[in-house]
C-alpha cells in the first residue's frame, strides 16, 4: 500500500462523508506528526501497533565493492520500528 492508497482507504472508511482533500490533509498531518516527533529525538508510540524511535548508528570502516579499498562510513541516525503485540499477532 502506498500513500495514495491509504488516503483512498480513509476516504472509503469515512463513507465519503468528507472530501478526499480532507482525507489527504488528515494522512499528511499524521505523517508530519511522526516525522516531527522523531526529529525532536522523541519516541512515537501507537498502542498495539508499534513504536518508532531514532537510533544512533556508529561510524565504521567499510569496503568499496568496485575497488576493494577501505572507506570510512560516517555515523548517522536511523529510524527503528518495533511492532506492537496486536500487530505481531495479526500478522501470524
C-alpha positions in Angstrom: 0.0 0.0 0.0 1.3 3.5 -0.8 0.2 6.9 0.5 -2.4 7.4 -2.3 -4.0 4.1 -1.5 -4.0 4.9 2.2 -5.9 8.1 1.5 -8.4 6.2 -0.6 -8.9 3.7 2.3 -9.5 6.6 4.8 -11.9 8.2 2.3 -13.9 4.9 1.9 -13.9 4.3 5.7 -15.4 7.7 6.3 -18.2 6.7 3.9 -17.3 9.5 1.6 -18.6 12.0 4.2 -15.5 14.2 3.9 -13.6 15.1 0.8 -10.5 13.4 -0.5 -8.7 16.7 0.1 -9.6 16.5 3.8 -8.5 12.8 3.9 -5.2 13.9 2.3 -4.8 16.6 5.0 -5.5 14.0 7.8 -3.0 11.5 6.5 -0.4 14.2 5.9 -0.9 15.5 9.4 -0.3 12.1 11.0 2.8 11.5 8.9 4.1 15.0 9.6 3.5 14.5 13.4 5.5 11.2 13.3 8.3 13.0 11.4 8.4 16.0 13.8 8.4 13.8 16.9 11.3 11.7 15.6 13.2 14.9 14.5 12.9 16.1 18.1 14.5 12.9 19.3 11.3 11.6 20.9 9.7 8.2 20.5 6.3 7.9 18.7 4.1 5.1 20.1 0.8 3.8 18.8 -0.6 1.4 21.4 -0.9 -2.1 20.0 0.5 -1.1 16.6 4.1 -0.3 17.4 6.7 2.4 18.2 9.1 4.4 16.1 12.3 5.7 17.6 15.6 7.2 16.3 18.7 5.2 16.9 22.3 6.4 16.6 24.4 4.2 14.3 28.2 4.4 14.9 30.6 5.1 12.1 32.5 2.2 10.8 35.0 1.1 8.2 33.6 -0.5 5.0 34.8 -1.6 1.6 34.2 0.0 -1.8 32.8 -3.0 -3.7 34.3 -1.8 -7.1 37.8 -1.2 -5.9 38.1 -3.1 -2.7 39.5 0.0 -0.9 38.6 0.7 2.7 36.3 3.6 3.2 35.1 5.3 6.3 31.3 5.2 6.7 30.2 8.2 8.9 27.9 7.9 12.0 24.3 8.6 11.3 20.8 8.3 12.7 18.2 5.8 11.6 14.5 5.2 12.3 13.7 1.9 14.1 10.2 0.5 14.1 9.2 -2.1 16.7 5.9 -3.9 16.1 3.4 -4.0 18.9 1.7 -7.1 20.2 -1.6 -6.6 18.3 0.3 -6.1 15.0 2.5 -9.1 15.6 -0.5 -11.3 16.5 -2.5 -10.1 13.5 0.3 -11.0 11.0 0.9 -14.5 12.3 
